[in-house]
């Protein structure tokens, strides 16, 4: 017996049948095409920060920063992300300059290549000593420099390799009425500086930009020689050790220790200088030029909602007994305390790269500084 395929009257008039019929006859709505993601943003992260600057040493102005963080190879899941970037400098005292550079991690974290170039003129102050400790001598230094470094992993997360620095500069005294602060002998001379050196590092941090744990150690040595075309022959040694503890998913305790030493006959700006590399915040660059320095600091970091963060830090540094400052001989060690706090804002949530704003109190006064990334 054949079964009739014609629908019954009850089926024809049922709401369900009507709904199915209307769905079958209604025109299909066109699907919205998926939004295309920017390939650059999909692969890495762009960091842009127009940093204001207000420094007793070089004046007030702006430091525009542009960076790109990305994996060098999509198939490399071991190497840390690489970085390329550029920065400028414009202040109201006439300082102008720019810098470009990059750091690349290759071949399953086997190689690390770093290079950079800087060019410009910087108007800054150096300070006297004794009765002239509150007086300053304004200098203008123009020039350019290139830096390159090639490291290879040799085992146990240890990298070692050569580095190269070359540059030239010309230092002059800006018009001023100060006759007490002595003029450094390098003023008025065209100077070429060239060095060959080496670097050793061991890095166990899971994230270079905002470590939640692990350690970082580095030792660098640079040998400036007249045989390489350098005007001055001297040696520079720097060591840094950092340790990080994760107290909770939003809290980190960070420790950092730095040591710097020079030997030979460096120009005054070739010595160890407090206030230039965040080794001790709260000090104006140009106040302490010494042959040997040591500094240590502890920082508490807290992640807040809405991409914000908070830090509190304290530290202690010192000029090593027997070292020499720019304008006087240091007969005994001078302790340099530091303390302060700051705010953070995540410019990149993908890599946790923060915009940093810190205010710090030192022995002689306070400083305010901004930057991209943590102080250490």
Order of alpha helices (4+ residues) and beta strands (2+ residues): alpha-alpha-alpha-beta-beta-beta-beta-beta-beta-beta-beta-beta-beta-beta-beta-beta-beta-beta-beta-beta-beta
